[in-house]
Amino acid sequence: MGFLDSVPTHMDYKGQKLAEQIFQAIIMLFGIVGFIWGYVCEQFVQTVYILGAGFVLSCILTLPPWPMYRRNPVAWQKPQQHVATAPVVENTVQLARKSGKRKDKSR
């Protein structure tokens, strides 16, 4: 368990955006190249193979949280020391009675 706990599993927001852009660029490039190659060879299966290779490459490059996707960590606020209790929320019927605006449900 010690080794698995040391493996980073997160990606920051800018890293997610970069991964999405890389994924889309690879899929578009391999799709266009695959379509042209399949048209030249007159075999649609060549298009599918090339697009599949692009998909595998994009998965290898974008799914793991590589260090290039973790360059901008989120700065979280420090926890407050005191425990604040949330005010009790009144239900809508009590609020309507207090304000004098009651909804007529007979309509």
Gaussian input, Z-matrix of N, CA and C with variables (Angstrom, degrees):
# hf/3-21g

backbone

0 1
 N
 C     1     B1
 C     2     B2     1     A1
 N     3     B3     2     A2     1     D1
 C     4     B4     3     A3     2     D2
 C     5     B5     4     A4     3     D3
 N     6     B6     5     A5     4     D4
 C     7     B7     6     A6     5     D5
 C     8     B8     7     A7     6     D6
 N     9     B9     8     A8     7     D7
 C    10    B10     9     A9     8     D8
 C    11    B11    10    A10     9     D9
 N    12    B12    11    A11    10    D10
 C    13    B13    12    A12    11    D11
 C    14    B14    13    A13    12    D12
 N    15    B15    14    A14    13    D13
 C    16    B16    15    A15    14    D14
 C    17    B17    16    A16    15    D15
 N    18    B18    17    A17    16    D16
 C    19    B19    18    A18    17    D17
 C    20    B20    19    A19    18    D18
 N    21    B21    20    A20    19    D19
 C    22    B22    21    A21    20    D20
 C    23    B23    22    A22    21    D21
 N    24    B24    23    A23    22    D22
 C    25    B25    24    A24    23    D23
 C    26    B26    25    A25    24    D24
 N    27    B27    26    A26    25    D25
 C    28    B28    27    A27    26    D26
 C    29    B29    28    A28    27    D27
 N    30    B30    29    A29    28    D28
 C    31    B31    30    A30    29    D29
 C    32    B32    31    A31    30    D30
 N    33    B33    32    A32    31    D31
 C    34    B34    33    A33    32    D32
 C    35    B35    34    A34    33    D33
 N    36    B36    35    A35    34    D34
 C    37    B37    36    A36    35    D35
 C    38    B38    37    A37    36    D36
 N    39    B39    38    A38    37    D37
 C    40    B40    39    A39    38    D38
 C    41    B41    40    A40    39    D39
 N    42    B42    41    A41    40    D40
 C    43    B43    42    A42    41    D41
 C    44    B44    43    A43    42    D42
 N    45    B45    44    A44    43    D43
 C    46    B46    45    A45    44    D44
 C    47    B47    46    A46    45    D45
 N    48    B48    47    A47    46    D46
 C    49    B49    48    A48    47    D47
 C    50    B50    49    A49    48    D48
 N    51    B51    50    A50    49    D49
 C    52    B52    51    A51    50    D50
 C    53    B53    52    A52    51    D51
 N    54    B54    53    A53    52    D52
 C    55    B55    54    A54    53    D53
 C    56    B56    55    A55    54    D54
 N    57    B57    56    A56    55    D55
 C    58    B58    57    A57    56    D56
 C    59    B59    58    A58    57    D57
 N    60    B60    59    A59    58    D58
 C    61    B61    60    A60    59    D59
 C    62    B62    61    A61    60    D60
 N    63    B63    62    A62    61    D61
 C    64    B64    63    A63    62    D62
 C    65    B65    64    A64    63    D63
 N    66    B66    65    A65    64    D64
 C    67    B67    66    A66    65    D65
 C    68    B68    67    A67    66    D66
 N    69    B69    68    A68    67    D67
 C    70    B70    69    A69    68    D68
 C    71    B71    70    A70    69    D69
 N    72    B72    71    A71    70    D70
 C    73    B73    72    A72    71    D71
 C    74    B74    73    A73    72    D72
 N    75    B75    74    A74    73    D73
 C    76    B76    75    A75    74    D74
 C    77    B77    76    A76    75    D75
 N    78    B78    77    A77    76    D76
 C    79    B79    78    A78    77    D77
 C    80    B80    79    A79    78    D78
 N    81    B81    80    A80    79    D79
 C    82    B82    81    A81    80    D80
 C    83    B83    82    A82    81    D81
 N    84    B84    83    A83    82    D82
 C    85    B85    84    A84    83    D83
 C    86    B86    85    A85    84    D84
 N    87    B87    86    A86    85    D85
 C    88    B88    87    A87    86    D86
 C    89    B89    88    A88    87    D87
 N    90    B90    89    A89    88    D88
 C    91    B91    90    A90    89    D89
 C    92    B92    91    A91    90    D90
 N    93    B93    92    A92    91    D91
 C    94    B94    93    A93    92    D92
 C    95    B95    94    A94    93    D93
 N    96    B96    95    A95    94    D94
 C    97    B97    96    A96    95    D95
 C    98    B98    97    A97    96    D96
 N    99    B99    98    A98    97    D97
 C   100   B100    99    A99    98    D98
 C   101   B101   100   A100    99    D99
 N   102   B102   101   A101   100   D100
 C   103   B103   102   A102   101   D101
 C   104   B104   103   A103   102   D102
 N   105   B105   104   A104   103   D103
 C   106   B106   105   A105   104   D104
 C   107   B107   106   A106   105   D105
 N   108   B108   107   A107   106   D106
 C   109   B109   108   A108   107   D107
 C   110   B110   109   A109   108   D108
 N   111   B111   110   A110   109   D109
 C   112   B112   111   A111   110   D110
 C   113   B113   112   A112   111   D111
 N   114   B114   113   A113   112   D112
 C   115   B115   114   A114   113   D113
 C   116   B116   115   A115   114   D114
 N   117   B117   116   A116   115   D115
 C   118   B118   117   A117   116   D116
 C   119   B119   118   A118   117   D117
 N   120   B120   119   A119   118   D118
 C   121   B121   120   A120   119   D119
 C   122   B122   121   A121   120   D120
 N   123   B123   122   A122   121   D121
 C   124   B124   123   A123   122   D122
 C   125   B125   124   A124   123   D123
 N   126   B126   125   A125   124   D124
 C   127   B127   126   A126   125   D125
 C   128   B128   127   A127   126   D126
 N   129   B129   128   A128   127   D127
 C   130   B130   129   A129   128   D128
 C   131   B131   130   A130   129   D129
 N   132   B132   131   A131   130   D130
 C   133   B133   132   A132   131   D131
 C   134   B134   133   A133   132   D132
 N   135   B135   134   A134   133   D133
 C   136   B136   135   A135   134   D134
 C   137   B137   136   A136   135   D135
 N   138   B138   137   A137   136   D136
 C   139   B139   138   A138   137   D137
 C   140   B140   139   A139   138   D138
 N   141   B141   140   A140   139   D139
 C   142   B142   141   A141   140   D140
 C   143   B143   142   A142   141   D141
 N   144   B144   143   A143   142   D142
 C   145   B145   144   A144   143   D143
 C   146   B146   145   A145   144   D144
 N   147   B147   146   A146   145   D145
 C   148   B148   147   A147   146   D146
 C   149   B149   148   A148   147   D147
 N   150   B150   149   A149   148   D148
 C   151   B151   150   A150   149   D149
 C   152   B152   151   A151   150   D150
 N   153   B153   152   A152   151   D151
 C   154   B154   153   A153   152   D152
 C   155   B155   154   A154   153   D153
 N   156   B156   155   A155   154   D154
 C   157   B157   156   A156   155   D155
 C   158   B158   157   A157   156   D156
 N   159   B159   158   A158   157   D157
 C   160   B160   159   A159   158   D158
 C   161   B161   160   A160   159   D159
 N   162   B162   161   A161   160   D160
 C   163   B163   162   A162   161   D161
 C   164   B164   163   A163   162   D162
 N   165   B165   164   A164   163   D163
 C   166   B166   165   A165   164   D164
 C   167   B167   166   A166   165   D165
 N   168   B168   167   A167   166   D166
 C   169   B169   168   A168   167   D167
 C   170   B170   169   A169   168   D168
 N   171   B171   170   A170   169   D169
 C   172   B172   171   A171   170   D170
 C   173   B173   172   A172   171   D171
 N   174   B174   173   A173   172   D172
 C   175   B175   174   A174   173   D173
 C   176   B176   175   A175   174   D174
 N   177   B177   176   A176   175   D175
 C   178   B178   177   A177   176   D176
 C   179   B179   178   A178   177   D177
 N   180   B180   179   A179   178   D178
 C   181   B181   180   A180   179   D179
 C   182   B182   181   A181   180   D180
 N   183   B183   182   A182   181   D181
 C   184   B184   183   A183   182   D182
 C   185   B185   184   A184   183   D183
 N   186   B186   185   A185   184   D184
 C   187   B187   186   A186   185   D185
 C   188   B188   187   A187   186   D186
 N   189   B189   188   A188   187   D187
 C   190   B190   189   A189   188   D188
 C   191   B191   190   A190   189   D189
 N   192   B192   191   A191   190   D190
 C   193   B193   192   A192   191   D191
 C   194   B194   193   A193   192   D192
 N   195   B195   194   A194   193   D193
 C   196   B196   195   A195   194   D194
 C   197   B197   196   A196   195   D195
 N   198   B198   197   A197   196   D196
 C   199   B199   198   A198   197   D197
 C   200   B200   199   A199   198   D198
 N   201   B201   200   A200   199   D199
 C   202   B202   201   A201   200   D200
 C   203   B203   202   A202   201   D201
 N   204   B204   203   A203   202   D202
 C   205   B205   204   A204   203   D203
 C   206   B206   205   A205   204   D204
 N   207   B207   206   A206   205   D205
 C   208   B208   207   A207   206   D206
 C   209   B209   208   A208   207   D207
 N   210   B210   209   A209   208   D208
 C   211   B211   210   A210   209   D209
 C   212   B212   211   A211   210   D210
 N   213   B213   212   A212   211   D211
 C   214   B214   213   A213   212   D212
 C   215   B215   214   A214   213   D213
 N   216   B216   215   A215   214   D214
 C   217   B217   216   A216   215   D215
 C   218   B218   217   A217   216   D216
 N   219   B219   218   A218   217   D217
 C   220   B220   219   A219   218   D218
 C   221   B221   220   A220   219   D219
 N   222   B222   221   A221   220   D220
 C   223   B223   222   A222   221   D221
 C   224   B224   223   A223   222   D222
 N   225   B225   224   A224   223   D223
 C   226   B226   225   A225   224   D224
 C   227   B227   226   A226   225   D225
 N   228   B228   227   A227   226   D226
 C   229   B229   228   A228   227   D227
 C   230   B230   229   A229   228   D228
 N   231   B231   230   A230   229   D229
 C   232   B232   231   A231   230   D230
 C   233   B233   232   A232   231   D231
 N   234   B234   233   A233   232   D232
 C   235   B235   234   A234   233   D233
 C   236   B236   235   A235   234   D234
 N   237   B237   236   A236   235   D235
 C   238   B238   237   A237   236   D236
 C   239   B239   238   A238   237   D237
 N   240   B240   239   A239   238   D238
 C   241   B241   240   A240   239   D239
 C   242   B242   241   A241   240   D240
 N   243   B243   242   A242   241   D241
 C   244   B244   243   A243   242   D242
 C   245   B245   244   A244   243   D243
 N   246   B246   245   A245   244   D244
 C   247   B247   246   A246   245   D245
 C   248   B248   247   A247   246   D246
 N   249   B249   248   A248   247   D247
 C   250   B250   249   A249   248   D248
 C   251   B251   250   A250   249   D249
 N   252   B252   251   A251   250   D250
 C   253   B253   252   A252   251   D251
 C   254   B254   253   A253   252   D252
 N   255   B255   254   A254   253   D253
 C   256   B256   255   A255   254   D254
 C   257   B257   256   A256   255   D255
 N   258   B258   257   A257   256   D256
 C   259   B259   258   A258   257   D257
 C   260   B260   259   A259   258   D258
 N   261   B261   260   A260   259   D259
 C   262   B262   261   A261   260   D260
 C   263   B263   262   A262   261   D261
 N   264   B264   263   A263   262   D262
 C   265   B265   264   A264   263   D263
 C   266   B266   265   A265   264   D264
 N   267   B267   266   A266   265   D265
 C   268   B268   267   A267   266   D266
 C   269   B269   268   A268   267   D267
 N   270   B270   269   A269   268   D268
 C   271   B271   270   A270   269   D269
 C   272   B272   271   A271   270   D270
 N   273   B273   272   A272   271   D271
 C   274   B274   273   A273   272   D272
 C   275   B275   274   A274   273   D273
 N   276   B276   275   A275   274   D274
 C   277   B277   276   A276   275   D275
 C   278   B278   277   A277   276   D276
 N   279   B279   278   A278   277   D277
 C   280   B280   279   A279   278   D278
 C   281   B281   280   A280   279   D279
 N   282   B282   281   A281   280   D280
 C   283   B283   282   A282   281   D281
 C   284   B284   283   A283   282   D282
 N   285   B285   284   A284   283   D283
 C   286   B286   285   A285   284   D284
 C   287   B287   286   A286   285   D285
 N   288   B288   287   A287   286   D286
 C   289   B289   288   A288   287   D287
 C   290   B290   289   A289   288   D288
 N   291   B291   290   A290   289   D289
 C   292   B292   291   A291   290   D290
 C   293   B293   292   A292   291   D291
 N   294   B294   293   A293   292   D292
 C   295   B295   294   A294   293   D293
 C   296   B296   295   A295   294   D294
 N   297   B297   296   A296   295   D295
 C   298   B298   297   A297   296   D296
 C   299   B299   298   A298   297   D297
 N   300   B300   299   A299   298   D298
 C   301   B301   300   A300   299   D299
 C   302   B302   301   A301   300   D300
 N   303   B303   302   A302   301   D301
 C   304   B304   303   A303   302   D302
 C   305   B305   304   A304   303   D303
 N   306   B306   305   A305   304   D304
 C   307   B307   306   A306   305   D305
 C   308   B308   307   A307   306   D306
 N   309   B309   308   A308   307   D307
 C   310   B310   309   A309   308   D308
 C   311   B311   310   A310   309   D309
 N   312   B312   311   A311   310   D310
 C   313   B313   312   A312   311   D311
 C   314   B314   313   A313   312   D312
 N   315   B315   314   A314   313   D313
 C   316   B316   315   A315   314   D314
 C   317   B317   316   A316   315   D315
 N   318   B318   317   A317   316   D316
 C   319   B319   318   A318   317   D317
 C   320   B320   319   A319   318   D318

   B1=1.4474
   B2=1.5253
   B3=1.2852
   B4=1.4573
   B5=1.5135
   B6=1.3238
   B7=1.4603
   B8=1.5291
   B9=1.3315
   B10=1.4590
   B11=1.5224
   B12=1.3243
   B13=1.4600
   B14=1.5230
   B15=1.3222
   B16=1.4627
   B17=1.5274
   B18=1.3301
   B19=1.4639
   B20=1.5257
   B21=1.3477
   B22=1.4682
   B23=1.5322
   B24=1.3116
   B25=1.4677
   B26=1.5181
   B27=1.3195
   B28=1.4568
   B29=1.5219
   B30=1.3135
   B31=1.4598
   B32=1.5359
   B33=1.3365
   B34=1.4619
   B35=1.5304
   B36=1.3453
   B37=1.4605
   B38=1.5225
   B39=1.2990
   B40=1.4610
   B41=1.5237
   B42=1.3216
   B43=1.4529
   B44=1.5167
   B45=1.3353
   B46=1.4598
   B47=1.5235
   B48=1.3188
   B49=1.4544
   B50=1.5287
   B51=1.3247
   B52=1.4600
   B53=1.5259
   B54=1.3214
   B55=1.4639
   B56=1.5276
   B57=1.3163
   B58=1.4648
   B59=1.5277
   B60=1.3228
   B61=1.4630
   B62=1.5303
   B63=1.3251
   B64=1.4673
   B65=1.5242
   B66=1.3208
   B67=1.4593
   B68=1.5264
   B69=1.3238
   B70=1.4624
   B71=1.5303
   B72=1.3225
   B73=1.4629
   B74=1.5358
   B75=1.3250
   B76=1.4638
   B77=1.5255
   B78=1.3144
   B79=1.4682
   B80=1.5279
   B81=1.3331
   B82=1.4738
   B83=1.5255
   B84=1.3207
   B85=1.4620
   B86=1.5274
   B87=1.3269
   B88=1.4596
   B89=1.5286
   B90=1.3128
   B91=1.4607
   B92=1.5158
   B93=1.3235
   B94=1.4664
   B95=1.5268
   B96=1.3355
   B97=1.4718
   B98=1.5281
   B99=1.3125
   B100=1.4648
   B101=1.5063
   B102=1.3293
   B103=1.4665
   B104=1.5265
   B105=1.3295
   B106=1.4740
   B107=1.5285
   B108=1.3373
   B109=1.4609
   B110=1.5364
   B111=1.3148
   B112=1.4657
   B113=1.5142
   B114=1.3246
   B115=1.4677
   B116=1.5247
   B117=1.3348
   B118=1.4677
   B119=1.5308
   B120=1.3303
   B121=1.4710
   B122=1.5303
   B123=1.3233
   B124=1.4671
   B125=1.5241
   B126=1.3427
   B127=1.4639
   B128=1.5303
   B129=1.3234
   B130=1.4640
   B131=1.5277
   B132=1.3211
   B133=1.4609
   B134=1.5295
   B135=1.3099
   B136=1.4644
   B137=1.5264
   B138=1.3326
   B139=1.4659
   B140=1.5260
   B141=1.3226
   B142=1.4630
   B143=1.5290
   B144=1.3368
   B145=1.4609
   B146=1.5277
   B147=1.3112
   B148=1.4667
   B149=1.5277
   B150=1.3159
   B151=1.4603
   B152=1.5296
   B153=1.3253
   B154=1.4694
   B155=1.5192
   B156=1.3311
   B157=1.4683
   B158=1.5276
   B159=1.3239
   B160=1.4659
   B161=1.5177
   B162=1.3274
   B163=1.4615
   B164=1.5263
   B165=1.3287
   B166=1.4737
   B167=1.5339
   B168=1.3374
   B169=1.4637
   B170=1.5269
   B171=1.3284
   B172=1.4710
   B173=1.5268
   B174=1.3154
   B175=1.4700
   B176=1.5267
   B177=1.3245
   B178=1.4702
   B179=1.5267
   B180=1.3300
   B181=1.4662
   B182=1.5273
   B183=1.3287
   B184=1.4621
   B185=1.5230
   B186=1.3211
   B187=1.4614
   B188=1.5231
   B189=1.3320
   B190=1.4746
   B191=1.5346
   B192=1.3196
   B193=1.4705
   B194=1.5338
   B195=1.3132
   B196=1.4672
   B197=1.5267
   B198=1.3479
   B199=1.4715
   B200=1.5358
   B201=1.3244
   B202=1.4652
   B203=1.5310
   B204=1.3229
   B205=1.4587
   B206=1.5302
   B207=1.3303
   B208=1.4674
   B209=1.5233
   B210=1.3287
   B211=1.4695
   B212=1.5198
   B213=1.3154
   B214=1.4730
   B215=1.5278
   B216=1.3272
   B217=1.4605
   B218=1.5244
   B219=1.3197
   B220=1.4649
   B221=1.5237
   B222=1.3376
   B223=1.4720
   B224=1.5308
   B225=1.3234
   B226=1.4630
   B227=1.5230
   B228=1.3162
   B229=1.4581
   B230=1.5183
   B231=1.3276
   B232=1.4579
   B233=1.5248
   B234=1.3350
   B235=1.4689
   B236=1.5243
   B237=1.3201
   B238=1.4564
   B239=1.5253
   B240=1.3262
   B241=1.4650
   B242=1.5232
   B243=1.3277
   B244=1.4581
   B245=1.5301
   B246=1.3192
   B247=1.4601
   B248=1.5234
   B249=1.2989
   B250=1.4603
   B251=1.5208
   B252=1.3227
   B253=1.4621
   B254=1.5165
   B255=1.2855
   B256=1.4579
   B257=1.5194
   B258=1.3292
   B259=1.4626
   B260=1.5297
   B261=1.3146
   B262=1.4616
   B263=1.5164
   B264=1.2992
   B265=1.4636
   B266=1.5125
   B267=1.3291
   B268=1.4536
   B269=1.5245
   B270=1.2979
   B271=1.4615
   B272=1.5273
   B273=1.3107
   B274=1.4724
   B275=1.5114
   B276=1.3237
   B277=1.4643
   B278=1.5201
   B279=1.3335
   B280=1.4579
   B281=1.5171
   B282=1.3202
   B283=1.4558
   B284=1.5196
   B285=1.3347
   B286=1.4606
   B287=1.5233
   B288=1.3215
   B289=1.4728
   B290=1.5224
   B291=1.3406
   B292=1.4649
   B293=1.5190
   B294=1.3364
   B295=1.4567
   B296=1.5213
   B297=1.3428
   B298=1.4476
   B299=1.5213
   B300=1.2941
   B301=1.4665
   B302=1.5171
   B303=1.2983
   B304=1.4474
   B305=1.5142
   B306=1.3071
   B307=1.4437
   B308=1.5162
   B309=1.3088
   B310=1.4402
   B311=1.5273
   B312=1.3142
   B313=1.4549
   B314=1.5166
   B315=1.3367
   B316=1.4668
   B317=1.5243
   B318=1.3074
   B319=1.4713
   B320=1.4668
   A1=112.06
   A2=119.64
   A3=121.86
   A4=112.60
   A5=116.73
   A6=120.33
   A7=111.48
   A8=116.58
   A9=119.98
   A10=112.13
   A11=117.16
   A12=120.18
   A13=111.99
   A14=117.57
   A15=120.57
   A16=112.81
   A17=117.85
   A18=121.37
   A19=109.08
   A20=117.90
   A21=119.09
   A22=110.90
   A23=115.76
   A24=120.89
   A25=112.67
   A26=118.45
   A27=120.79
   A28=110.92
   A29=114.66
   A30=122.78
   A31=105.95
   A32=117.74
   A33=118.90
   A34=110.40
   A35=115.98
   A36=120.70
   A37=112.68
   A38=117.50
   A39=119.89
   A40=110.60
   A41=117.20
   A42=121.25
   A43=111.83
   A44=117.33
   A45=121.13
   A46=110.56
   A47=116.50
   A48=120.63
   A49=110.41
   A50=116.85
   A51=121.24
   A52=110.95
   A53=117.53
   A54=121.20
   A55=110.71
   A56=117.44
   A57=121.22
   A58=111.22
   A59=117.55
   A60=120.88
   A61=111.05
   A62=117.10
   A63=120.80
   A64=109.81
   A65=116.96
   A66=121.58
   A67=110.69
   A68=117.03
   A69=120.62
   A70=111.62
   A71=117.57
   A72=120.56
   A73=110.61
   A74=117.27
   A75=120.29
   A76=110.95
   A77=117.32
   A78=120.71
   A79=110.76
   A80=117.07
   A81=119.61
   A82=110.65
   A83=117.99
   A84=121.96
   A85=110.96
   A86=116.43
   A87=119.42
   A88=111.24
   A89=118.33
   A90=120.94
   A91=111.98
   A92=116.61
   A93=120.63
   A94=110.40
   A95=116.49
   A96=120.01
   A97=109.99
   A98=117.22
   A99=120.80
   A100=112.33
   A101=117.51
   A102=120.44
   A103=110.66
   A104=116.30
   A105=119.78
   A106=110.34
   A107=117.15
   A108=120.18
   A109=111.00
   A110=117.17
   A111=120.69
   A112=112.19
   A113=116.90
   A114=121.04
   A115=110.56
   A116=115.86
   A117=119.99
   A118=110.55
   A119=116.19
   A120=120.66
   A121=112.59
   A122=116.71
   A123=123.72
   A124=111.52
   A125=114.70
   A126=120.90
   A127=108.69
   A128=114.38
   A129=119.51
   A130=111.72
   A131=116.81
   A132=120.29
   A133=110.85
   A134=118.79
   A135=121.82
   A136=110.51
   A137=116.68
   A138=121.33
   A139=110.34
   A140=115.88
   A141=120.76
   A142=110.58
   A143=117.94
   A144=121.06
   A145=111.35
   A146=116.88
   A147=120.09
   A148=110.70
   A149=116.76
   A150=119.81
   A151=110.91
   A152=117.31
   A153=121.25
   A154=111.77
   A155=116.65
   A156=120.31
   A157=110.07
   A158=117.06
   A159=120.69
   A160=111.57
   A161=116.36
   A162=120.42
   A163=110.94
   A164=116.43
   A165=120.87
   A166=110.05
   A167=117.02
   A168=120.32
   A169=111.19
   A170=116.82
   A171=119.17
   A172=111.30
   A173=117.62
   A174=120.00
   A175=111.04
   A176=116.17
   A177=119.75
   A178=110.58
   A179=116.92
   A180=120.38
   A181=114.11
   A182=118.02
   A183=118.69
   A184=115.39
   A185=119.52
   A186=118.98
   A187=114.62
   A188=120.43
   A189=117.68
   A190=111.01
   A191=116.98
   A192=119.66
   A193=111.54
   A194=116.68
   A195=121.30
   A196=109.81
   A197=118.74
   A198=120.97
   A199=113.84
   A200=118.38
   A201=119.30
   A202=111.47
   A203=118.67
   A204=122.37
   A205=112.33
   A206=117.70
   A207=121.25
   A208=111.62
   A209=117.67
   A210=121.09
   A211=113.63
   A212=118.71
   A213=122.67
   A214=110.08
   A215=118.52
   A216=119.39
   A217=111.46
   A218=114.46
   A219=121.12
   A220=108.56
   A221=116.32
   A222=121.09
   A223=108.20
   A224=115.80
   A225=120.29
   A226=110.09
   A227=115.93
   A228=120.36
   A229=109.23
   A230=115.41
   A231=119.80
   A232=108.55
   A233=118.14
   A234=120.14
   A235=111.13
   A236=115.01
   A237=120.04
   A238=109.09
   A239=115.85
   A240=120.72
   A241=113.09
   A242=117.84
   A243=119.67
   A244=109.89
   A245=115.25
   A246=121.14
   A247=106.92
   A248=116.34
   A249=120.72
   A250=108.79
   A251=115.05
   A252=118.90
   A253=108.17
   A254=115.63
   A255=121.00
   A256=109.47
   A257=118.20
   A258=119.84
   A259=110.01
   A260=114.66
   A261=119.75
   A262=108.33
   A263=116.43
   A264=121.41
   A265=108.47
   A266=115.13
   A267=120.05
   A268=108.98
   A269=115.71
   A270=117.59
   A271=110.32
   A272=117.09
   A273=121.34
   A274=113.08
   A275=118.42
   A276=120.26
   A277=109.81
   A278=117.48
   A279=120.38
   A280=110.90
   A281=118.04
   A282=121.14
   A283=111.24
   A284=117.62
   A285=121.27
   A286=110.71
   A287=117.66
   A288=120.81
   A289=110.92
   A290=116.13
   A291=119.68
   A292=111.15
   A293=117.25
   A294=119.48
   A295=111.97
   A296=117.87
   A297=120.37
   A298=112.82
   A299=117.71
   A300=122.39
   A301=107.99
   A302=114.59
   A303=118.28
   A304=109.06
   A305=117.00
   A306=121.01
   A307=109.82
   A308=115.67
   A309=120.62
   A310=107.98
   A311=117.78
   A312=121.45
   A313=112.18
   A314=118.31
   A315=120.52
   A316=112.12
   A317=118.94
   A318=121.22
   A319=112.15
   D1=-26.60
   D2=-178.00
   D3=-62.83
   D4=-40.99
   D5=179.73
   D6=-68.97
   D7=-42.25
   D8=-178.77
   D9=-65.90
   D10=-32.01
   D11=178.11
   D12=-70.07
   D13=-24.07
   D14=-178.58
   D15=-85.40
   D16=-10.49
   D17=179.90
   D18=-80.40
   D19=122.78
   D20=-179.81
   D21=-71.51
   D22=139.20
   D23=-178.61
   D24=-124.44
   D25=13.13
   D26=-176.34
   D27=-115.29
   D28=164.42
   D29=178.21
   D30=-143.74
   D31=133.74
   D32=-179.33
   D33=-77.84
   D34=174.66
   D35=-174.34
   D36=-65.41
   D37=-41.05
   D38=177.91
   D39=-68.29
   D40=-34.15
   D41=175.53
   D42=-65.53
   D43=-37.65
   D44=176.30
   D45=-63.70
   D46=-41.18
   D47=178.81
   D48=-64.60
   D49=-43.58
   D50=178.49
   D51=-63.05
   D52=-43.05
   D53=178.77
   D54=-61.79
   D55=-41.64
   D56=178.24
   D57=-64.02
   D58=-41.73
   D59=179.40
   D60=-66.05
   D61=-41.28
   D62=177.97
   D63=-64.06
   D64=-44.38
   D65=179.22
   D66=-58.34
   D67=-49.38
   D68=-178.42
   D69=-64.28
   D70=-40.20
   D71=-179.33
   D72=-64.95
   D73=-43.65
   D74=-179.73
   D75=-64.99
   D76=-45.36
   D77=-179.80
   D78=-62.96
   D79=-42.66
   D80=178.88
   D81=-64.52
   D82=-45.94
   D83=-178.49
   D84=-61.73
   D85=-49.78
   D86=-179.34
   D87=-68.25
   D88=-32.20
   D89=176.55
   D90=-65.14
   D91=-45.18
   D92=179.47
   D93=-66.34
   D94=-48.03
   D95=179.26
   D96=-61.99
   D97=-42.95
   D98=179.06
   D99=-62.87
   D100=-40.40
   D101=178.79
   D102=-64.50
   D103=-45.12
   D104=179.90
   D105=-63.69
   D106=-45.78
   D107=-179.49
   D108=-64.49
   D109=-42.04
   D110=177.60
   D111=-64.08
   D112=-35.12
   D113=177.46
   D114=-68.19
   D115=-42.25
   D116=179.68
   D117=-64.91
   D118=-44.13
   D119=-179.25
   D120=-79.38
   D121=-14.50
   D122=-175.94
   D123=59.96
   D124=38.35
   D125=176.45
   D126=-137.32
   D127=115.80
   D128=-178.95
   D129=-66.38
   D130=-28.61
   D131=-178.92
   D132=-61.68
   D133=-30.87
   D134=176.30
   D135=-63.46
   D136=-39.07
   D137=176.65
   D138=-61.94
   D139=-44.72
   D140=-178.76
   D141=-65.18
   D142=-41.58
   D143=178.64
   D144=-62.15
   D145=-44.75
   D146=-178.90
   D147=-67.43
   D148=-41.37
   D149=177.40
   D150=-64.95
   D151=-37.28
   D152=176.02
   D153=-64.01
   D154=-39.99
   D155=177.61
   D156=-64.30
   D157=-39.63
   D158=176.94
   D159=-64.25
   D160=-38.21
   D161=178.35
   D162=-64.11
   D163=-45.65
   D164=179.37
   D165=-62.21
   D166=-44.98
   D167=178.81
   D168=-61.64
   D169=-43.68
   D170=-179.58
   D171=-66.20
   D172=-34.46
   D173=177.08
   D174=-66.04
   D175=-41.20
   D176=179.56
   D177=-65.18
   D178=-36.29
   D179=-177.05
   D180=-82.62
   D181=-26.53
   D182=-171.09
   D183=-113.53
   D184=-24.35
   D185=-177.09
   D186=-75.15
   D187=-46.32
   D188=177.40
   D189=-69.69
   D190=147.25
   D191=179.44
   D192=-78.86
   D193=72.24
   D194=179.67
   D195=-60.21
   D196=156.63
   D197=-178.68
   D198=-58.26
   D199=-26.73
   D200=179.27
   D201=-68.30
   D202=-16.40
   D203=177.76
   D204=-95.03
   D205=1.60
   D206=-177.47
   D207=-124.01
   D208=32.37
   D209=-177.38
   D210=-84.12
   D211=-19.90
   D212=-176.40
   D213=-122.46
   D214=75.72
   D215=-178.22
   D216=-67.17
   D217=151.88
   D218=179.01
   D219=-76.57
   D220=131.03
   D221=177.98
   D222=-88.45
   D223=103.40
   D224=-179.06
   D225=-81.39
   D226=150.87
   D227=175.48
   D228=-73.64
   D229=149.99
   D230=177.27
   D231=-75.45
   D232=146.92
   D233=-179.12
   D234=-68.57
   D235=146.48
   D236=178.16
   D237=-76.54
   D238=150.27
   D239=-176.91
   D240=-78.74
   D241=-35.75
   D242=-176.72
   D243=-91.55
   D244=155.41
   D245=179.74
   D246=-99.12
   D247=114.66
   D248=179.13
   D249=-94.47
   D250=136.92
   D251=177.15
   D252=-94.19
   D253=138.90
   D254=179.71
   D255=-77.48
   D256=141.19
   D257=177.80
   D258=-67.35
   D259=147.88
   D260=-179.74
   D261=-72.17
   D262=128.42
   D263=-179.96
   D264=-87.92
   D265=125.90
   D266=179.17
   D267=-78.30
   D268=149.80
   D269=179.25
   D270=-76.76
   D271=167.85
   D272=-172.22
   D273=-68.61
   D274=-28.16
   D275=178.98
   D276=-67.65
   D277=-43.37
   D278=178.44
   D279=-64.82
   D280=-39.57
   D281=178.13
   D282=-65.57
   D283=-38.68
   D284=179.42
   D285=-67.22
   D286=-38.51
   D287=178.80
   D288=-66.25
   D289=-40.19
   D290=-179.75
   D291=-67.01
   D292=-38.22
   D293=-176.65
   D294=-84.54
   D295=-12.35
   D296=179.52
   D297=83.75
   D298=2.78
   D299=179.09
   D300=-105.55
   D301=101.12
   D302=-179.77
   D303=-109.86
   D304=136.11
   D305=177.87
   D306=-80.96
   D307=133.65
   D308=178.58
   D309=-89.29
   D310=114.54
   D311=-175.65
   D312=-88.14
   D313=-0.19
   D314=-178.87
   D315=-79.85
   D316=-11.85
   D317=-178.83
   D318=-78.69

